[in-house]
Amino acid sequence: MDVKALPSRPSVPLLITNSQIAADGTQIAFHSVLMFFFVTQVRNCEDESRILNDLHRITYYAASSRERKVLVRSIKRDSGEVK
C-alpha cells in the first residue's frame, strides 16, 4: 500500500507571475494612517490600564488606611476606658 502525504498534482494550480506592482502614494499613505491608528489605540489602552490600576491602588489605600484608623481608635478607647 503506497501512501503519499501530498498529492503529486495540486488540485489548485499555482499562479506564478513575474510582474511587480509599484506602490503608489495612496497605498503608502493608507499604510501610514493605519499604523498611526494602531499605535494610538495601543497607547490609549496602556493609558487606560494605568489609570485603572492607579484608581484601584488609591481606593485600596484609602480603604486600608480607614481600617487602620478604626482599629487604632478602638484600641485607644478599650485601653483607656473603664467599663
One Martini backbone bead per residue (centre of mass of N, CA, C, O) as a GRO file, in nm:
protein
   83
    1MET     BB    1   0.093   0.039   0.026
    2ASP     BB    2   0.058   0.369  -0.103
    3VAL     BB    3   0.153   0.665   0.083
    4LYS     BB    4   0.074   1.010   0.052
    5ALA     BB    5   0.090   1.325   0.174
    6LEU     BB    6   0.112   1.446  -0.117
    7PRO     BB    7   0.014   1.535  -0.402
    8SER     BB    8   0.149   1.554  -0.717
    9ARG     BB    9  -0.116   1.718  -0.789
   10PRO     BB   10  -0.258   1.999  -0.763
   11SER     BB   11  -0.583   2.124  -0.748
   12VAL     BB   12  -0.446   2.408  -0.745
   13PRO     BB   13  -0.320   2.629  -0.938
   14LEU     BB   14  -0.039   2.810  -0.972
   15LEU     BB   15   0.030   3.164  -0.968
   16ILE     BB   16   0.306   3.279  -1.154
   17THR     BB   17   0.465   3.593  -1.137
   18ASN     BB   18   0.677   3.877  -1.258
   19SER     BB   19   0.521   4.102  -1.154
   20GLN     BB   20   0.539   4.448  -1.062
   21ILE     BB   21   0.404   4.656  -0.809
   22ALA     BB   22   0.374   4.977  -0.766
   23ALA     BB   23   0.369   5.193  -0.510
   24ASP     BB   24   0.160   5.422  -0.431
   25GLY     BB   25   0.059   5.688  -0.241
   26THR     BB   26  -0.203   5.558  -0.123
   27GLN     BB   27  -0.075   5.307   0.005
   28ILE     BB   28   0.122   5.454   0.191
   29ALA     BB   29  -0.082   5.633   0.339
   30PHE     BB   30  -0.261   5.409   0.450
   31HIS     BB   31  -0.041   5.266   0.613
   32SER     BB   32   0.028   5.508   0.795
   33VAL     BB   33  -0.253   5.545   0.918
   34LEU     BB   34  -0.281   5.262   1.033
   35MET     BB   35  -0.033   5.274   1.223
   36PHE     BB   36  -0.122   5.521   1.383
   37PHE     BB   37  -0.384   5.398   1.490
   38PHE     BB   38  -0.259   5.155   1.634
   39VAL     BB   39  -0.069   5.309   1.826
   40THR     BB   40  -0.291   5.477   1.961
   41GLN     BB   41  -0.453   5.239   2.076
   42VAL     BB   42  -0.227   5.122   2.253
   43ARG     BB   43  -0.180   5.374   2.426
   44ASN     BB   44  -0.468   5.400   2.535
   45CYS     BB   45  -0.468   5.126   2.675
   46GLU     BB   46  -0.230   5.183   2.866
   47ASP     BB   47  -0.358   5.429   3.004
   48GLU     BB   48  -0.609   5.286   3.113
   49SER     BB   49  -0.456   5.085   3.285
   50ARG     BB   50  -0.316   5.288   3.469
   51ILE     BB   51  -0.569   5.424   3.578
   52LEU     BB   52  -0.701   5.171   3.700
   53ASN     BB   53  -0.465   5.097   3.887
   54ASP     BB   54  -0.458   5.363   4.046
   55LEU     BB   55  -0.748   5.354   4.151
   56HIS     BB   56  -0.716   5.089   4.301
   57ARG     BB   57  -0.485   5.179   4.487
   58ILE     BB   58  -0.631   5.421   4.618
   59THR     BB   59  -0.874   5.267   4.727
   60TYR     BB   60  -0.714   5.064   4.897
   61TYR     BB   61  -0.565   5.271   5.071
   62ALA     BB   62  -0.814   5.408   5.191
   63ALA     BB   63  -0.935   5.155   5.318
   64SER     BB   64  -0.688   5.070   5.490
   65SER     BB   65  -0.658   5.338   5.649
   66ARG     BB   66  -0.940   5.330   5.775
   67GLU     BB   67  -0.901   5.064   5.929
   68ARG     BB   68  -0.667   5.163   6.105
   69LYS     BB   69  -0.818   5.393   6.245
   70VAL     BB   70  -1.033   5.215   6.373
   71LEU     BB   71  -0.838   5.033   6.526
   72VAL     BB   72  -0.698   5.254   6.693
   73ARG     BB   73  -0.950   5.366   6.831
   74SER     BB   74  -1.035   5.100   6.974
   75ILE     BB   75  -0.779   5.069   7.143
   76LYS     BB   76  -0.792   5.336   7.298
   77ARG     BB   77  -1.071   5.295   7.428
   78ASP     BB   78  -1.016   5.020   7.571
   79SER     BB   79  -0.759   5.109   7.745
   80GLY     BB   80  -0.890   5.387   7.891
   81GLU     BB   81  -1.152   5.250   7.972
   82VAL     BB   82  -1.408   5.202   8.208
   83LYS     BB   83  -1.678   4.957   8.243
   0.00000   0.00000   0.00000
